[in-house]
Amino acid sequence: NQGVRRSQTQGTFAAVSSLPNNALIASDKRDNTAFYAASGSTFYRSTNSATSFSTAGTLSGATVIRDIAVHPQVAGDVWVSTDAGIFHSTNGGTSFTLVSSTVTN
């Protein structure tokens, strides 16, 4: 596993060292500088086209983040599925609200 990699030249890829190798990634379709990532129970965001990531809002009670979805028409509208429930952010992952704690497989 080579971890998370990015390219600005459509040819040469470089590792994104600020993320764990197994991170989930999602992009914001309305803001091409915004990317979101998760690993374990930590949520990350990038505001510089995935050049680097930093930790963002907390997902209270979550120990595993399962998936990230970003609204395709609303910038900063992020949904996160975890073992503790579904969380929603309207500010690009700065903060999250628990929407539902009932999650089934």
Secondary structure, DSSP 8 states (H G I E B T S, - for coil): ----EE-SSSS--EE-TTS-TT-EEEE-TT-TT-EEEEETTEEEEESSTTS--EE----TT-S-EEEEEE-SSSTT-EEEEETTEEEEESSTTSS-EEEES----
